[in-house]
């Protein structure tokens, strides 16, 4: 897609594309096989200003726009989803709640280290009984003597337990019919982070279960007005869907790149398999759908940058690119044949990494619910 990018956006795209190819690609297989968190790459991304791209310069960020941020996520995912989700979860889910809802004192205190990538942030929403039904949160926070006493647990939380994790913003019931967002910093007594969870894909990203037992959090760690948590996290999820949709496009593009190259090299019946119509048509369909998906993502990002409603477009982009990435990576592995089923084949890693794109940040079914609601159905 020949996007009408600004010179700054083109520079960001080219910089991230080069970084992904030269620094991420050589390490991706090793990180995946060892389920090892990419500390060295996160540090370098921080030095490039990409861990706080949409954060204003006054808080230590790069002051970039959402379109640029979506480009960054797509280009990283094109090579490795674990690195991409580390950036995306830290930015969209971990840092943006503080920027959007935090007090000036909270922003000044927490954002500079987060924007620089020196520290990572997480967002605790999902629980054993609350996923798609986000309003079913059971974690509680009771205000006693100037502290929130937090009890409960969170599940499948990204970036929560690394050596550089700062803390997590979590949703908790602060009243019978009241949900608020509260920041809990790592190391707070009563806050326990589990060992890394073993996953089908995204193996080099950090995913943990969080437990809270009479965890005393300072009253001033409330994020925004009390009782506004439900509205806040729905808004955060809307923005986060743009980044996950960008991951869908990036993974599809990466799978297409691998299939295209392999089809030129692999010979059967005396000629490259790319010469056969069955393969050529598959590649043509992939390229067409990827362009459509990218346009949806960029449309949602463009609307957000202009302060216009974007929730419908973000849900559409997330739904479409999640299913798009499924179709493309499946076809790409098929083109690789038996080799694609081997762990040494990069396409096998992309195949494992894909499925969560139809689950995280709202399942396909939830996206359809959101879309239907915006359509007035």
ChimeraX attribute file (.defattr): number of C-alpha atoms within 10 A of each C-alpha:
attribute: neighborCount
match mode: 1-to-1
recipient: residues
	/A:1	10
	/A:2	5
	/A:3	9
	/A:4	8
	/A:5	12
	/A:6	10
	/A:7	9
	/A:8	11
	/A:9	18
	/A:10	15
	/A:11	13
	/A:12	20
	/A:13	22
	/A:14	15
	/A:15	14
	/A:16	22
	/A:17	20
	/A:18	14
	/A:19	18
	/A:20	23
	/A:21	15
	/A:22	11
	/A:23	15
	/A:24	19
	/A:25	16
	/A:26	12
	/A:27	13
	/A:28	21
	/A:29	18
	/A:30	12
	/A:31	20
	/A:32	20
	/A:33	12
	/A:34	10
	/A:35	20
	/A:36	15
	/A:37	20
	/A:38	19
	/A:39	13
	/A:40	10
	/A:41	16
	/A:42	20
	/A:43	17
	/A:44	15
	/A:45	19
	/A:46	21
	/A:47	13
	/A:48	18
	/A:49	20
	/A:50	27
	/A:51	29
	/A:52	31
	/A:53	24
	/A:54	23
	/A:55	25
	/A:56	17
	/A:57	14
	/A:58	12
	/A:59	20
	/A:60	18
	/A:61	23
	/A:62	19
	/A:63	15
	/A:64	20
	/A:65	18
	/A:66	22
	/A:67	23
	/A:68	24
	/A:69	26
	/A:70	25
	/A:71	27
	/A:72	28
	/A:73	29
	/A:74	31
	/A:75	29
	/A:76	29
	/A:77	27
	/A:78	26
	/A:79	25
	/A:80	30
	/A:81	29
	/A:82	25
	/A:83	26
	/A:84	26
	/A:85	23
	/A:86	25
	/A:87	30
	/A:88	26
	/A:89	22
	/A:90	27
	/A:91	27
	/A:92	25
	/A:93	25
	/A:94	27
	/A:95	27
	/A:96	22
	/A:97	21
	/A:98	20
	/A:99	19
	/A:100	14
	/A:101	18
	/A:102	20
	/A:103	17
	/A:104	10
	/A:105	9
	/A:106	16
	/A:107	17
	/A:108	15
	/A:109	12
	/A:110	18
	/A:111	25
	/A:112	20
	/A:113	18
	/A:114	26
	/A:115	28
	/A:116	24
	/A:117	27
	/A:118	16
	/A:119	22
	/A:120	29
	/A:121	34
	/A:122	26
	/A:123	27
	/A:124	26
	/A:125	24
	/A:126	22
	/A:127	23
	/A:128	12
	/A:129	13
	/A:130	16
	/A:131	20
	/A:132	16
	/A:133	12
	/A:134	17
	/A:135	15
	/A:136	14
	/A:137	22
	/A:138	19
	/A:139	21
	/A:140	23
	/A:141	26
	/A:142	17
	/A:143	16
	/A:144	11
	/A:145	9
	/A:146	11
	/A:147	17
	/A:148	23
	/A:149	21
	/A:150	26
	/A:151	20
	/A:152	18
	/A:153	24
	/A:154	25
	/A:155	20
	/A:156	20
	/A:157	23
	/A:158	26
	/A:159	28
	/A:160	28
	/A:161	25
	/A:162	21
	/A:163	12
	/A:164	16
	/A:165	19
	/A:166	22
	/A:167	23
	/A:168	28
	/A:169	24
	/A:170	24
	/A:171	28
	/A:172	26
	/A:173	23
	/A:174	22
	/A:175	14
	/A:176	7
	/A:177	8
	/A:178	15
	/A:179	26
	/A:180	25
	/A:181	30
	/A:182	26
	/A:183	23
	/A:184	24
	/A:185	16
	/A:186	19
	/A:187	11
	/A:188	13
	/A:189	13
	/A:190	16
	/A:191	21
	/A:192	17
	/A:193	20
	/A:194	13
	/A:195	12
	/A:196	20
	/A:197	15
	/A:198	13
	/A:199	14
	/A:200	12
	/A:201	19
	/A:202	25
	/A:203	24
	/A:204	25
	/A:205	25
	/A:206	25
	/A:207	24
	/A:208	20
	/A:209	22
	/A:210	21
	/A:211	19
	/A:212	22
	/A:213	14
	/A:214	17
	/A:215	20
	/A:216	22
	/A:217	24
	/A:218	17
	/A:219	16
	/A:220	15
	/A:221	18
	/A:222	23
	/A:223	23
	/A:224	19
	/A:225	13
	/A:226	14
	/A:227	17
	/A:228	15
	/A:229	24
	/A:230	19
	/A:231	11
	/A:232	20
	/A:233	21
	/A:234	13
	/A:235	14
	/A:236	19
	/A:237	18
	/A:238	22
	/A:239	23
	/A:240	23
	/A:241	27
	/A:242	34
	/A:243	33
	/A:244	33
	/A:245	33
	/A:246	35
	/A:247	33
	/A:248	36
	/A:249	36
	/A:250	30
	/A:251	33
	/A:252	34
	/A:253	26
	/A:254	26
	/A:255	27
	/A:256	26
	/A:257	17
	/A:258	19
	/A:259	27
	/A:260	19
	/A:261	11
	/A:262	17
	/A:263	20
	/A:264	13
	/A:265	13
	/A:266	15
	/A:267	13
	/A:268	11
	/A:269	6
	/A:270	7
	/A:271	12
	/A:272	14
	/A:273	19
	/A:274	23
	/A:275	13
	/A:276	12
	/A:277	10
	/A:278	11
	/A:279	19
	/A:280	15
	/A:281	12
	/A:282	19
	/A:283	21
	/A:284	11
	/A:285	12
	/A:286	23
	/A:287	17
	/A:288	12
	/A:289	20
	/A:290	23
	/A:291	14
	/A:292	16
	/A:293	27
	/A:294	24
	/A:295	16
	/A:296	24
	/A:297	31
	/A:298	23
	/A:299	18
	/A:300	29
	/A:301	25
	/A:302	17
	/A:303	17
	/A:304	21
	/A:305	15
	/A:306	11
	/A:307	8
	/A:308	10
	/A:309	12
	/A:310	20
	/A:311	22
	/A:312	19
	/A:313	23
	/A:314	31
	/A:315	31
	/A:316	24
	/A:317	29
	/A:318	35
	/A:319	27
	/A:320	24
	/A:321	31
	/A:322	29
	/A:323	18
	/A:324	22
	/A:325	32
	/A:326	21
	/A:327	15
	/A:328	29
	/A:329	28
	/A:330	18
	/A:331	19
	/A:332	30
	/A:333	23
	/A:334	16
	/A:335	23
	/A:336	20
	/A:337	12
	/A:338	10
	/A:339	15
	/A:340	19
	/A:341	16
	/A:342	13
	/A:343	12
	/A:344	11
	/A:345	16
	/A:346	21
	/A:347	26
	/A:348	20
	/A:349	25
	/A:350	26
	/A:351	23
	/A:352	15
	/A:353	21
	/A:354	26
	/A:355	18
	/A:356	17
	/A:357	23
	/A:358	24
	/A:359	17
	/A:360	16
	/A:361	26
	/A:362	25
	/A:363	18
	/A:364	20
	/A:365	13
	/A:366	16
	/A:367	23
	/A:368	16
	/A:369	15
	/A:370	18
	/A:371	19
	/A:372	12
	/A:373	11
	/A:374	13
	/A:375	9
	/A:376	6
	/A:377	8
